[in-house]
Amino acid sequence: DADVTQTPRNRITKTGKRIMLECSQTKGHDRMYWYRQDPGLGLRLIYYSFDVKDINKGEISDGYSVSRQAQAKFSLSLESAIPNQTALYFCATSDLHSGDTGELFFGEGSRLTVL
Amino acid sequence: GQNIDQPTEMTATEGAIVQINCTYQTSGFNGLFWYQQHAGEAPTFLSYNVLDGLEEKGRFSSFLSRSKGYSYLLLKELQMKDSASYLCAVRDSNYQLIWGAGTKLIIKP
């Protein structure tokens, strides 16, 4: 089983609908992130959280919200989806103490299409 | 602004060697990462450089020159399974990761 699990893996929805992408991890990491990936662009950070009580906006947080329900769970919501939010979304975790690199461990991705 | 540049696509032959370059301009520097991403899959960590020089890990090596804002990933004895995108990312002074758009590597028999 994957250490970082995202649900759903694929979702097609309509403009204006509310969508939630969920992420859970068994790595015991404190830090969790949500990224989106678009063709021809680098990964862009949406939100990140360093512990349960900590939520921080990333580069492109407009139109998104998050909830850190527990150390192991970090959800991303699109309150009113629009077509330009069509993208591949990744959840990731890290631990500052993982060999001092702070490398990211990614989930399998959630492909979202907004019609 | 902050910027990471790497070639969009490269082609190489099975068994050969390929070098993927990455240049960066960021607000501060706290390490450079290379990740591999197969089509439709999650990125996976390959290497980390924080000091100048070469880091070798099996068939893969990564080089860093902080003064030149430059890194490369060297892949030796290429195998078909190395066909993937290779992502360069720099951690800036705020410990945020800045990502390049990735280099798609195509391996031909």
Backbone of each chain as ProteinMPNN parsed JSONL, in Angstrom:
{"seq_chain_A": "DADVTQTPRNRITKTGKRIMLECSQTKGHDRMYWYRQDPGLGLRLIYYSFDVKDINKGEISDGYSVSRQAQAKFSLSLESAIPNQTALYFCATSDLHSGDTGELFFGEGSRLTVL", "coords_chain_A": {"N_chain_A": [[0.833, -1.198, 0.0], [0.377, 2.303, -0.667], [2.296, 4.895, 0.879], [1.436, 7.493, 0.955], [-1.689, 8.462, 0.298], [-4.137, 9.342, -2.042], [-7.447, 10.466, -2.625], [-10.284, 11.354, -4.647], [-8.801, 9.411, -7.369], [-9.331, 10.127, -9.929], [-11.461, 12.619, -11.247], [-14.311, 14.024, -12.659], [-16.02, 17.0, -13.047], [-18.476, 19.649, -12.867], [-18.536, 23.156, -13.739], [-18.725, 25.355, -10.977], [-19.356, 23.499, -9.034], [-18.698, 22.072, -5.789], [-15.716, 20.628, -4.721], [-13.831, 18.096, -3.091], [-10.624, 17.012, -2.389], [-8.868, 14.375, -0.997], [-6.255, 13.486, 1.28], [-4.211, 11.137, 2.796], [-1.729, 9.891, 5.068], [0.756, 7.513, 6.033], [3.264, 7.837, 6.933], [3.992, 9.199, 9.141], [4.804, 11.813, 9.079], [5.128, 15.309, 9.831], [4.766, 17.451, 8.109], [2.757, 18.555, 5.453], [1.607, 18.937, 2.073], [-0.065, 20.544, -0.677], [0.022, 20.405, -4.147], [-0.326, 21.603, -7.536], [-0.133, 20.413, -10.88], [0.504, 21.38, -14.118], [0.581, 20.941, -17.668], [3.724, 21.717, -19.108], [4.369, 23.477, -17.133], [6.008, 24.072, -13.977], [5.662, 22.26, -10.846], [3.288, 23.708, -8.695], [2.796, 25.272, -5.609], [0.014, 25.041, -3.509], [-1.2, 25.028, -0.892], [0.239, 24.578, 2.384], [1.134, 22.721, 5.34], [2.539, 22.594, 8.515], [2.018, 21.427, 10.911], [-0.785, 20.141, 12.813], [-2.136, 22.423, 13.681], [-1.36, 24.373, 11.988], [-1.591, 26.233, 9.073], [-0.759, 27.28, 5.855], [-0.664, 29.607, 3.171], [0.178, 28.948, -0.207], [1.82, 29.512, -3.332], [-0.353, 29.735, -5.123], [-3.038, 30.037, -3.93], [-5.607, 31.116, -4.215], [-9.051, 30.477, -4.633], [-8.986, 28.014, -3.557], [-9.196, 25.948, -0.584], [-8.094, 24.513, 2.528], [-7.964, 21.779, 4.901], [-6.638, 20.541, 7.865], [-7.115, 17.786, 9.289], [-6.053, 15.961, 11.002], [-2.843, 14.707, 12.074], [-2.26, 12.936, 10.081], [-3.917, 13.532, 7.936], [-4.927, 15.594, 5.254], [-6.856, 17.802, 3.571], [-7.974, 19.109, 0.459], [-9.99, 21.646, -0.825], [-12.119, 22.781, -3.421], [-14.081, 25.395, -3.642], [-15.893, 26.421, -5.504], [-15.727, 25.125, -8.361], [-13.811, 25.885, -11.311], [-13.121, 25.916, -14.869], [-10.329, 26.456, -15.342], [-9.111, 25.266, -13.226], [-8.703, 22.719, -13.833], [-6.488, 20.129, -13.653], [-3.61, 18.193, -12.599], [-3.397, 17.085, -9.386], [-1.29, 16.947, -6.596], [-0.618, 15.545, -3.456], [1.763, 15.864, -0.859], [4.291, 14.835, 1.481], [6.632, 15.637, 4.094], [9.507, 15.406, 6.209], [11.347, 17.174, 8.387], [13.5, 15.962, 9.481], [14.264, 13.881, 7.867], [16.92, 12.682, 6.914], [17.97, 15.163, 6.698], [17.522, 16.326, 4.238], [14.937, 16.952, 3.694], [13.326, 15.896, 1.748], [10.531, 15.448, -0.468], [7.668, 13.307, -0.305], [5.469, 11.949, -2.455], [1.932, 11.598, -3.101], [-0.15, 9.505, -5.269], [-1.456, 11.154, -7.014], [-4.232, 13.187, -8.112], [-6.404, 13.432, -10.665], [-8.134, 16.061, -11.911], [-10.902, 17.21, -13.695], [-12.604, 19.958, -14.868], [-15.556, 20.835, -16.236]], "CA_chain_A": [[0.0, 0.0, 0.0], [1.119, 3.54, -0.746], [2.453, 5.614, 2.141], [0.658, 8.72, 0.819], [-2.841, 8.035, -0.488], [-5.047, 10.417, -2.447], [-8.742, 10.095, -3.187], [-10.294, 10.324, -5.676], [-7.685, 9.447, -8.312], [-9.838, 10.84, -11.103], [-12.776, 13.204, -11.008], [-14.822, 14.976, -13.641], [-17.093, 17.745, -12.421], [-18.953, 20.802, -13.643], [-18.273, 24.487, -13.193], [-19.564, 25.774, -9.868], [-19.5, 22.447, -8.026], [-17.687, 21.992, -4.727], [-14.945, 19.395, -4.815], [-12.834, 17.87, -2.057], [-9.596, 15.997, -2.613], [-8.391, 13.962, 0.321], [-4.91, 12.923, 1.346], [-3.846, 10.548, 4.078], [-0.361, 9.362, 5.025], [1.155, 6.614, 7.108], [4.702, 8.02, 7.134], [4.244, 9.868, 10.415], [5.404, 13.121, 8.846], [4.351, 16.461, 10.287], [4.556, 18.443, 7.059], [1.97, 18.103, 4.312], [1.544, 19.952, 1.024], [-0.848, 20.326, -1.882], [0.555, 21.005, -5.365], [-0.951, 21.278, -8.796], [0.803, 20.281, -11.99], [-0.085, 21.637, -15.426], [1.556, 20.681, -18.74], [4.616, 22.823, -19.446], [4.657, 24.302, -15.956], [6.501, 23.352, -12.817], [4.726, 22.074, -9.741], [2.999, 24.958, -7.986], [2.316, 25.017, -4.262], [-1.291, 25.64, -3.235], [-1.204, 25.222, 0.56], [1.048, 23.638, 3.132], [0.843, 22.671, 6.782], [3.672, 22.019, 9.228], [1.431, 20.551, 11.917], [-2.245, 20.164, 12.784], [-2.659, 23.769, 13.939], [-0.649, 25.295, 11.117], [-2.003, 26.247, 7.671], [-0.097, 28.381, 5.171], [-0.944, 29.738, 1.743], [1.292, 28.816, -1.123], [1.92, 30.422, -4.475], [-1.594, 29.883, -5.894], [-4.088, 29.58, -3.022], [-6.929, 31.667, -4.545], [-9.999, 29.516, -5.164], [-8.79, 26.754, -2.83], [-9.081, 25.973, 0.871], [-7.601, 23.234, 3.04], [-8.26, 21.407, 6.284], [-5.722, 19.519, 8.415], [-7.999, 17.174, 10.285], [-5.209, 15.183, 11.916], [-1.484, 14.695, 11.546], [-2.176, 12.086, 8.9], [-4.924, 13.857, 6.929], [-4.876, 16.968, 4.753], [-7.823, 17.834, 2.486], [-8.015, 20.303, -0.389], [-11.336, 21.902, -1.347], [-12.408, 23.812, -4.407], [-15.421, 25.79, -3.217], [-16.719, 26.573, -6.707], [-14.728, 24.767, -9.374], [-13.829, 26.55, -12.616], [-12.334, 25.113, -15.832], [-8.865, 26.568, -15.267], [-8.608, 24.432, -12.129], [-8.412, 21.407, -14.398], [-5.048, 19.896, -13.459], [-3.222, 17.037, -11.801], [-3.116, 17.561, -8.038], [-0.481, 16.049, -5.78], [-0.351, 15.73, -2.043], [3.117, 15.423, -0.522], [4.677, 14.962, 2.886], [8.066, 15.675, 4.369], [9.924, 15.41, 7.598], [12.594, 17.929, 8.423], [14.588, 15.141, 9.954], [14.51, 12.747, 6.968], [18.245, 12.795, 6.316], [18.294, 16.586, 6.546], [17.232, 16.863, 2.92], [13.554, 17.417, 3.618], [12.734, 15.481, 0.476], [9.09, 15.261, -0.487], [7.1, 12.02, -0.675], [4.236, 12.326, -3.125], [0.853, 10.678, -3.395], [-0.234, 9.078, -6.673], [-2.052, 12.217, -7.817], [-5.679, 13.224, -8.379], [-6.63, 14.176, -11.914], [-9.419, 16.754, -11.844], [-11.357, 17.887, -14.91], [-13.766, 20.809, -14.62], [-16.184, 21.138, -17.532]], "C_chain_A": [[0.869, 1.25, 0.0], [1.18, 4.211, 0.615], [1.647, 6.904, 2.152], [-0.467, 8.411, -0.168], [-3.766, 9.209, -0.777], [-6.344, 9.822, -2.981], [-9.531, 11.356, -3.522], [-9.071, 10.417, -6.575], [-8.068, 10.201, -9.58], [-11.219, 11.389, -10.786], [-13.101, 14.17, -12.134], [-16.007, 15.68, -13.007], [-17.478, 18.933, -13.294], [-18.609, 22.104, -12.943], [-19.262, 24.822, -12.086], [-19.734, 24.743, -8.77], [-18.39, 22.532, -6.987], [-17.031, 20.625, -4.788], [-13.976, 19.297, -3.652], [-11.897, 16.744, -2.49], [-8.985, 15.658, -1.26], [-7.02, 13.302, 0.224], [-4.697, 12.349, 2.736], [-2.474, 9.897, 3.958], [-0.068, 8.512, 6.255], [2.642, 6.767, 7.433], [5.019, 8.684, 8.479], [4.887, 11.229, 10.274], [4.496, 14.236, 9.343], [3.935, 17.37, 9.141], [3.793, 17.836, 5.882], [1.726, 19.264, 3.364], [0.507, 19.543, -0.015], [-0.232, 21.124, -3.028], [-0.408, 20.743, -6.516], [0.108, 21.267, -9.877], [0.04, 20.451, -13.281], [0.979, 21.394, -16.48], [2.404, 21.917, -19.036], [4.949, 23.747, -18.295], [5.243, 23.443, -14.85], [5.397, 23.126, -11.801], [4.533, 23.401, -9.011], [2.307, 24.654, -6.665], [1.023, 25.763, -4.008], [-1.389, 26.011, -1.748], [-0.233, 24.226, 1.181], [0.77, 23.789, 4.624], [2.009, 21.979, 7.476], [3.237, 21.223, 10.459], [-0.068, 20.817, 11.935], [-2.805, 21.58, 12.941], [-2.092, 24.819, 12.992], [-1.107, 25.142, 9.677], [-1.372, 27.474, 7.026], [-0.467, 28.401, 3.695], [0.334, 29.563, 0.947], [1.204, 29.843, -2.219], [0.57, 30.729, -5.12], [-2.802, 29.431, -5.068], [-5.492, 30.084, -3.385], [-7.821, 30.601, -5.174], [-9.922, 28.155, -4.498], [-8.849, 26.998, -1.326], [-8.613, 24.585, 1.317], [-8.057, 23.031, 4.474], [-7.271, 20.332, 6.703], [-6.454, 18.885, 9.592], [-7.231, 16.414, 11.358], [-3.81, 15.206, 11.324], [-1.43, 13.962, 10.214], [-3.082, 12.515, 7.757], [-4.909, 15.337, 6.573], [-5.757, 17.026, 3.516], [-7.768, 19.167, 1.755], [-9.425, 20.451, -0.945], [-11.313, 22.995, -2.398], [-13.86, 24.198, -4.16], [-16.384, 25.894, -4.386], [-15.787, 26.366, -7.901], [-14.933, 25.538, -10.674], [-12.895, 25.784, -13.563], [-10.819, 25.265, -15.706], [-8.271, 25.921, -14.017], [-8.453, 22.973, -12.568], [-6.912, 21.183, -14.359], [-4.862, 18.559, -12.764], [-2.771, 17.562, -10.443], [-2.343, 16.503, -7.26], [-0.461, 16.505, -4.329], [1.071, 15.225, -1.774], [3.351, 15.595, 0.968], [6.184, 15.095, 2.985], [8.289, 15.724, 5.866], [11.262, 16.119, 7.622], [13.774, 17.044, 8.772], [14.865, 13.944, 9.049], [15.821, 12.966, 6.24], [18.658, 14.216, 6.056], [18.051, 17.12, 5.148], [15.833, 17.463, 2.877], [12.889, 17.022, 2.324], [11.244, 15.248, 0.621], [8.734, 13.847, -0.912], [5.703, 12.304, -1.204], [3.204, 11.203, -3.131], [0.78, 10.409, -4.88], [-0.853, 10.137, -7.585], [-3.556, 12.054, -7.986], [-5.884, 14.072, -9.618], [-8.036, 14.746, -11.886], [-9.699, 17.452, -13.167], [-12.619, 18.655, -14.572], [-14.336, 21.236, -15.974], [-16.955, 22.437, -17.496]], "O_chain_A": [[1.953, 1.268, 0.583], [0.244, 4.115, 1.41], [1.22, 7.366, 3.21], [-0.211, 8.13, -1.338], [-4.13, 9.969, 0.121], [-6.342, 8.816, -3.69], [-9.467, 12.333, -2.776], [-8.366, 11.426, -6.538], [-7.227, 10.833, -10.219], [-12.039, 10.727, -10.149], [-12.288, 15.013, -12.512], [-16.907, 15.024, -12.482], [-16.866, 19.179, -14.334], [-18.418, 22.151, -11.727], [-20.467, 24.61, -12.223], [-20.208, 25.072, -7.683], [-17.288, 23.003, -7.27], [-17.703, 19.599, -4.893], [-13.366, 20.293, -3.262], [-12.335, 15.67, -2.902], [-8.632, 16.545, -0.482], [-6.68, 12.658, -0.768], [-4.976, 13.009, 3.737], [-2.096, 9.412, 2.891], [-0.571, 8.76, 7.351], [3.217, 5.927, 8.126], [6.175, 8.725, 8.9], [5.453, 11.752, 11.234], [3.27, 14.134, 9.289], [2.873, 17.991, 9.192], [4.131, 16.761, 5.386], [1.648, 20.42, 3.781], [0.235, 18.359, -0.209], [0.006, 22.327, -2.919], [-1.197, 19.798, -6.485], [1.101, 21.993, -9.817], [-0.949, 19.76, -13.524], [2.162, 21.615, -16.222], [1.88, 23.02, -19.196], [5.721, 24.693, -18.454], [5.005, 22.237, -14.792], [4.326, 23.727, -11.888], [5.494, 24.122, -8.745], [1.353, 23.877, -6.612], [0.931, 26.965, -4.255], [-1.631, 27.167, -1.401], [0.078, 23.186, 0.601], [0.26, 24.804, 5.097], [2.419, 20.893, 7.067], [4.015, 20.428, 10.987], [-0.565, 21.63, 11.156], [-3.854, 21.891, 12.376], [-2.318, 26.015, 13.175], [-1.027, 24.051, 9.112], [-1.436, 28.575, 7.574], [-0.571, 27.357, 3.052], [1.417, 29.972, 1.366], [0.597, 30.902, -2.061], [0.353, 31.838, -5.608], [-3.516, 28.518, -5.483], [-6.477, 29.525, -2.903], [-7.421, 29.911, -6.112], [-10.691, 27.249, -4.823], [-8.588, 28.104, -0.852], [-8.726, 23.611, 0.573], [-8.474, 23.964, 5.16], [-7.08, 19.339, 6.001], [-6.416, 19.377, 10.72], [-7.708, 16.247, 12.481], [-3.613, 15.672, 10.201], [-0.654, 14.32, 9.328], [-3.023, 11.91, 6.687], [-4.884, 16.209, 7.442], [-5.455, 16.378, 2.514], [-7.545, 20.216, 2.36], [-9.992, 19.495, -1.474], [-10.595, 23.988, -2.283], [-14.768, 23.416, -4.439], [-17.547, 25.507, -4.281], [-15.149, 27.301, -8.382], [-16.061, 25.808, -11.086], [-11.987, 25.087, -13.112], [-10.089, 24.302, -15.939], [-7.067, 26.018, -13.777], [-8.111, 22.107, -11.763], [-6.148, 21.944, -14.953], [-5.825, 17.888, -12.392], [-1.864, 18.391, -10.364], [-2.695, 15.323, -7.265], [-0.308, 17.688, -4.028], [1.52, 14.264, -2.399], [2.692, 16.398, 1.628], [6.918, 14.713, 2.073], [7.397, 16.034, 6.656], [12.203, 15.703, 6.947], [14.912, 17.337, 8.404], [15.636, 13.065, 9.432], [15.834, 13.388, 5.084], [19.585, 14.468, 5.286], [18.353, 18.286, 4.89], [15.576, 18.386, 2.103], [11.994, 17.716, 1.843], [10.756, 14.895, 1.695], [9.398, 13.256, -1.764], [4.855, 12.836, -0.487], [3.548, 10.022, -3.162], [1.53, 10.987, -5.666], [-0.776, 10.018, -8.808], [-4.083, 10.941, -8.0], [-5.584, 15.266, -9.631], [-9.014, 14.001, -11.842], [-8.861, 18.182, -13.694], [-13.585, 18.091, -14.058], [-13.668, 21.915, -16.755], [-17.541, 22.836, -18.502]]}, "seq_chain_B": "GQNIDQPTEMTATEGAIVQINCTYQTSGFNGLFWYQQHAGEAPTFLSYNVLDGLEEKGRFSSFLSRSKGYSYLLLKELQMKDSASYLCAVRDSNYQLIWGAGTKLIIKP", "coords_chain_B": {"N_chain_B": [[12.323, 38.02, -10.32], [11.858, 34.547, -9.418], [13.383, 31.757, -10.971], [13.616, 28.717, -12.742], [15.363, 26.942, -15.11], [15.242, 24.429, -17.535], [15.871, 22.054, -20.151], [13.173, 21.325, -22.397], [12.74, 18.843, -23.635], [14.575, 15.84, -24.269], [16.442, 13.474, -26.174], [17.817, 10.224, -26.13], [19.996, 7.364, -26.527], [19.529, 3.935, -25.733], [21.72, 2.525, -23.348], [23.562, 4.533, -23.564], [24.958, 7.733, -22.381], [23.507, 10.515, -20.741], [23.138, 14.0, -20.158], [21.367, 16.198, -18.191], [20.625, 19.497, -17.935], [20.271, 22.192, -15.562], [19.487, 25.443, -14.773], [19.387, 28.123, -12.44], [17.75, 30.89, -10.861], [17.276, 32.244, -7.921], [15.811, 33.474, -4.85], [18.013, 33.342, -2.615], [19.522, 30.237, -1.47], [19.042, 26.947, -0.555], [19.606, 24.322, -1.119], [19.371, 21.861, -3.755], [17.251, 19.841, -5.669], [16.681, 16.807, -7.48], [14.114, 15.134, -9.142], [12.441, 12.219, -10.364], [9.889, 11.573, -12.702], [7.615, 9.403, -13.921], [5.356, 9.083, -16.651], [2.12, 10.079, -15.808], [2.446, 9.378, -13.201], [3.557, 9.781, -9.735], [6.071, 12.182, -8.736], [9.359, 11.051, -7.852], [11.978, 11.071, -5.487], [15.342, 11.706, -6.434], [17.948, 12.891, -6.062], [19.996, 15.088, -4.031], [21.62, 18.134, -3.653], [23.649, 20.303, -1.842], [26.059, 21.411, -1.382], [28.823, 22.487, -3.437], [29.821, 20.435, -6.154], [30.043, 16.928, -7.056], [27.589, 14.458, -6.668], [27.249, 11.055, -6.379], [25.208, 8.333, -7.211], [24.821, 5.281, -7.806], [23.824, 4.616, -11.085], [23.14, 7.19, -11.503], [24.155, 10.595, -11.262], [24.607, 13.77, -9.695], [25.391, 17.166, -10.145], [26.544, 20.241, -8.772], [26.978, 23.754, -9.031], [27.139, 26.427, -7.175], [27.966, 29.071, -7.489], [27.607, 29.524, -10.174], [24.949, 29.079, -10.458], [23.935, 26.582, -11.298], [23.202, 23.249, -12.231], [23.549, 19.77, -13.0], [22.105, 16.667, -14.035], [23.304, 13.493, -14.419], [22.94, 10.665, -16.294], [23.858, 7.381, -16.598], [24.567, 4.472, -18.663], [22.035, 4.076, -19.949], [18.685, 2.94, -19.613], [15.627, 1.559, -20.909], [13.621, 1.993, -19.072], [14.305, 4.378, -17.972], [13.096, 6.35, -19.336], [11.329, 9.164, -18.825], [10.129, 12.092, -17.078], [12.303, 14.582, -15.784], [12.691, 16.437, -12.97], [13.831, 19.502, -11.79], [14.459, 21.207, -8.778], [14.693, 23.957, -6.571], [15.436, 24.932, -3.282], [14.527, 27.819, -1.649], [15.508, 30.885, 0.115], [13.478, 31.118, 1.943], [12.9, 28.567, 2.493], [11.192, 27.437, 0.672], [10.194, 25.403, -2.071], [11.151, 25.841, -5.39], [10.138, 25.008, -8.552], [11.327, 23.604, -11.627], [10.008, 23.227, -14.985], [10.434, 20.714, -15.878], [12.179, 18.091, -17.645], [11.559, 16.142, -20.358], [12.626, 12.98, -20.977], [13.44, 10.931, -23.594], [14.06, 7.649, -24.407], [15.633, 5.786, -26.855], [15.753, 2.625, -28.56]], "CA_chain_B": [[11.555, 36.851, -9.949], [12.588, 33.303, -9.287], [13.277, 31.032, -12.218], [14.37, 27.48, -12.957], [15.329, 26.606, -16.529], [15.772, 23.154, -17.973], [15.341, 21.786, -21.497], [11.834, 20.725, -22.402], [12.784, 17.444, -24.065], [15.844, 15.322, -24.763], [16.389, 12.101, -26.673], [19.092, 9.518, -26.001], [19.952, 5.967, -26.936], [19.727, 2.919, -24.696], [23.121, 2.203, -23.119], [24.395, 5.739, -23.646], [24.984, 8.656, -21.252], [22.831, 11.789, -21.039], [23.272, 15.029, -19.125], [20.243, 17.13, -18.17], [21.068, 20.709, -17.257], [19.299, 23.025, -14.845], [20.018, 26.71, -14.271], [18.4, 28.698, -11.537], [17.888, 32.21, -10.246], [16.328, 32.211, -6.807], [16.098, 34.313, -3.69], [18.713, 32.48, -1.685], [19.697, 28.841, -1.879], [19.156, 25.99, 0.546], [19.624, 22.966, -1.637], [18.784, 21.588, -5.068], [16.728, 18.479, -5.754], [16.238, 16.197, -8.735], [13.086, 14.118, -9.008], [12.037, 11.515, -11.58], [8.442, 11.393, -12.778], [7.099, 8.667, -15.063], [4.094, 9.64, -17.141], [0.926, 9.742, -15.05], [2.788, 8.923, -11.853], [4.072, 10.78, -8.806], [7.521, 12.379, -8.719], [10.104, 10.346, -6.812], [13.249, 11.718, -5.176], [16.551, 11.108, -6.984], [19.197, 13.37, -5.483], [20.001, 16.356, -3.314], [22.926, 18.791, -3.563], [23.642, 21.58, -1.132], [27.42, 21.909, -1.549], [29.352, 22.338, -4.787], [30.482, 19.178, -6.461], [29.321, 15.818, -7.654], [27.035, 13.41, -5.802], [27.019, 9.884, -7.211], [24.321, 7.32, -6.636], [24.603, 4.261, -8.82], [23.923, 5.1, -12.47], [22.793, 8.608, -11.533], [25.009, 11.549, -10.546], [24.136, 15.145, -9.802], [26.46, 18.137, -9.935], [26.091, 21.586, -8.41], [27.865, 24.908, -8.909], [26.31, 27.513, -6.623], [28.4, 30.36, -8.035], [27.063, 29.642, -11.527], [23.517, 28.798, -10.455], [23.877, 25.535, -12.319], [23.271, 21.847, -11.831], [23.166, 18.789, -14.013], [21.849, 15.276, -13.676], [23.971, 12.626, -15.381], [22.418, 9.307, -16.269], [24.744, 6.483, -17.341], [24.052, 3.141, -19.034], [20.601, 4.316, -20.025], [17.766, 1.828, -19.812], [14.333, 2.028, -21.406], [12.815, 2.428, -17.926], [14.696, 5.746, -17.603], [12.212, 7.271, -20.041], [10.534, 9.834, -17.794], [10.469, 13.509, -16.922], [13.229, 14.833, -14.677], [12.325, 17.737, -12.412], [14.822, 20.191, -10.975], [13.8, 22.095, -7.823], [15.601, 24.656, -5.664], [14.836, 25.436, -2.034], [15.023, 29.19, -1.555], [15.857, 31.37, 1.459], [12.309, 30.887, 2.801], [12.727, 27.118, 2.515], [10.162, 27.033, -0.27], [10.717, 24.764, -3.276], [10.837, 26.413, -6.693], [10.259, 23.88, -9.473], [11.389, 23.741, -13.067], [8.894, 22.593, -15.697], [10.77, 19.323, -16.139], [12.756, 17.669, -18.927], [11.082, 14.828, -20.777], [13.711, 12.205, -21.579], [12.978, 9.821, -24.428], [15.126, 6.688, -24.671], [15.38, 4.972, -28.049], [16.549, 1.378, -28.557]], "C_chain_B": [[12.432, 35.616, -9.885], [12.339, 32.445, -10.527], [14.174, 29.802, -12.223], [14.239, 27.13, -14.428], [15.942, 25.235, -16.773], [15.175, 22.847, -19.339], [14.012, 21.058, -21.415], [11.89, 19.229, -22.694], [14.171, 17.074, -24.536], [15.628, 13.88, -25.217], [17.766, 11.475, -26.556], [18.883, 8.05, -26.351], [20.217, 5.038, -25.761], [21.211, 2.566, -24.581], [24.05, 3.402, -23.097], [24.351, 6.531, -22.337], [24.261, 9.937, -21.658], [23.001, 12.734, -19.854], [22.123, 16.012, -19.26], [20.643, 18.325, -17.319], [19.916, 21.461, -16.602], [20.021, 24.289, -14.394], [18.94, 27.392, -13.452], [18.778, 30.111, -11.104], [16.832, 32.278, -9.164], [16.748, 33.187, -5.725], [16.722, 33.424, -2.624], [18.753, 31.037, -2.171], [19.874, 27.982, -0.632], [19.026, 24.566, 0.037], [18.914, 22.824, -2.964], [18.436, 20.107, -5.152], [16.516, 18.088, -7.209], [15.228, 15.106, -8.398], [12.849, 13.485, -10.381], [10.523, 11.341, -11.555], [8.082, 10.641, -14.057], [5.713, 9.196, -15.389], [2.914, 9.149, -16.306], [1.187, 9.29, -13.622], [3.312, 10.071, -10.999], [5.573, 10.98, -8.997], [8.157, 11.568, -7.593], [11.493, 10.958, -6.695], [14.425, 10.951, -5.768], [17.803, 11.558, -6.227], [19.02, 14.744, -4.86], [21.428, 16.871, -3.274], [22.767, 20.094, -2.797], [25.03, 22.229, -1.19], [27.871, 21.685, -2.984], [29.992, 20.97, -4.966], [29.511, 18.139, -6.955], [28.86, 14.836, -6.579], [26.696, 12.228, -6.7], [26.17, 8.869, -6.468], [24.001, 6.309, -7.719], [24.8, 4.812, -10.219], [23.653, 6.595, -12.57], [23.796, 9.427, -10.722], [24.41, 12.928, -10.704], [25.256, 16.075, -9.38], [25.861, 19.486, -9.617], [27.25, 22.569, -8.436], [27.016, 26.074, -8.434], [26.699, 28.861, -7.219], [27.841, 30.598, -9.436], [25.559, 29.431, -11.573], [23.183, 27.671, -11.414], [23.978, 24.166, -11.687], [23.067, 20.983, -13.063], [22.946, 17.436, -13.37], [22.443, 14.418, -14.786], [23.436, 11.207, -15.217], [23.297, 8.439, -17.157], [24.028, 5.174, -17.661], [22.528, 3.169, -19.121], [19.815, 3.044, -20.319], [16.424, 2.393, -20.248], [13.48, 2.573, -20.259], [13.19, 3.832, -17.441], [13.899, 6.785, -18.377], [11.223, 7.862, -19.04], [10.811, 11.331, -17.894], [11.346, 13.67, -15.689], [13.039, 16.279, -14.235], [13.446, 18.266, -11.535], [14.071, 21.15, -10.047], [14.837, 22.682, -6.877], [14.837, 25.132, -4.44], [15.422, 26.814, -1.767], [15.269, 29.601, -0.101], [14.712, 31.211, 2.448], [11.982, 29.409, 2.944], [11.528, 26.658, 1.704], [10.823, 26.426, -1.499], [10.22, 25.483, -4.516], [11.126, 25.324, -7.721], [10.47, 24.324, -10.91], [10.229, 22.986, -13.7], [9.176, 21.136, -16.036], [11.334, 19.098, -17.528], [12.254, 16.274, -19.235], [12.212, 14.117, -21.508], [13.132, 11.005, -22.309], [14.177, 8.935, -24.723], [14.735, 5.838, -25.866], [16.263, 3.731, -28.027], [17.806, 1.512, -29.412]], "O_chain_B": [[13.605, 35.648, -10.257], [11.231, 32.412, -11.063], [15.321, 29.837, -11.776], [13.126, 27.03, -14.944], [17.026, 24.926, -16.277], [14.087, 23.327, -19.658], [13.76, 20.282, -20.493], [11.174, 18.442, -22.074], [14.869, 17.892, -25.134], [14.756, 13.172, -24.714], [18.772, 12.121, -26.851], [17.756, 7.566, -26.454], [21.043, 5.336, -24.897], [21.879, 2.334, -25.588], [25.196, 3.298, -22.661], [23.798, 6.082, -21.333], [24.39, 10.39, -22.796], [23.006, 12.311, -18.698], [21.924, 16.595, -20.326], [20.958, 18.186, -16.137], [18.762, 21.378, -17.024], [21.045, 24.217, -13.714], [17.747, 27.26, -13.725], [19.952, 30.466, -11.0], [15.638, 32.359, -9.451], [17.884, 33.659, -5.69], [16.011, 32.822, -1.819], [18.103, 30.673, -3.151], [20.723, 28.247, 0.22], [18.414, 23.714, 0.682], [17.978, 23.564, -3.267], [19.218, 19.242, -4.759], [16.211, 18.928, -8.057], [15.441, 14.279, -7.512], [13.032, 14.124, -11.416], [9.944, 11.005, -10.521], [8.227, 11.179, -15.154], [4.995, 9.689, -14.519], [2.736, 7.946, -16.12], [0.27, 8.872, -12.916], [3.488, 11.19, -11.482], [6.275, 10.045, -9.38], [7.575, 11.415, -6.518], [12.106, 11.319, -7.7], [14.518, 9.73, -5.64], [18.615, 10.735, -5.803], [18.05, 15.456, -5.118], [22.347, 16.138, -2.906], [21.865, 20.886, -3.071], [25.157, 23.447, -1.064], [27.362, 20.798, -3.669], [30.616, 20.428, -4.054], [28.343, 18.411, -7.232], [29.629, 14.438, -5.704], [25.947, 12.371, -7.666], [26.375, 8.585, -5.288], [23.029, 6.462, -8.459], [25.834, 5.414, -10.509], [23.91, 7.203, -13.61], [24.229, 9.015, -9.646], [23.78, 13.229, -11.718], [25.97, 15.826, -8.409], [24.799, 19.841, -10.128], [28.343, 22.285, -7.947], [26.253, 26.645, -9.213], [25.833, 29.709, -7.43], [27.625, 31.742, -9.836], [24.951, 29.59, -12.631], [22.271, 27.782, -12.234], [24.733, 23.949, -10.739], [22.478, 21.422, -14.051], [23.509, 17.108, -12.326], [22.117, 14.601, -15.959], [23.48, 10.633, -14.129], [23.463, 8.731, -18.342], [23.033, 4.815, -17.032], [21.833, 2.397, -18.462], [20.204, 2.207, -21.133], [16.116, 3.557, -19.991], [12.704, 3.509, -20.452], [12.494, 4.412, -16.608], [14.015, 7.98, -18.103], [10.389, 7.151, -18.479], [11.63, 11.771, -18.7], [11.159, 12.987, -14.682], [13.204, 17.215, -15.018], [13.946, 17.568, -10.653], [13.145, 21.833, -10.485], [15.75, 21.985, -6.436], [13.734, 25.667, -4.549], [16.638, 26.977, -1.668], [15.24, 28.763, 0.801], [14.939, 31.173, 3.657], [10.923, 29.043, 3.452], [10.921, 25.628, 1.999], [11.887, 26.877, -1.923], [9.021, 25.709, -4.679], [12.229, 24.779, -7.759], [9.871, 25.3, -11.362], [9.55, 22.203, -13.035], [8.272, 20.401, -16.433], [11.009, 19.821, -18.469], [12.49, 15.336, -18.474], [12.697, 14.595, -22.533], [12.431, 10.177, -21.726], [15.194, 9.408, -25.229], [13.656, 5.245, -25.899], [17.389, 3.775, -27.533], [18.583, 0.563, -29.52]]}, "name": "protein", "num_of_chains": 2, "seq": "DADVTQTPRNRITKTGKRIMLECSQTKGHDRMYWYRQDPGLGLRLIYYSFDVKDINKGEISDGYSVSRQAQAKFSLSLESAIPNQTALYFCATSDLHSGDTGELFFGEGSRLTVLGQNIDQPTEMTATEGAIVQINCTYQTSGFNGLFWYQQHAGEAPTFLSYNVLDGLEEKGRFSSFLSRSKGYSYLLLKELQMKDSASYLCAVRDSNYQLIWGAGTKLIIKP"}
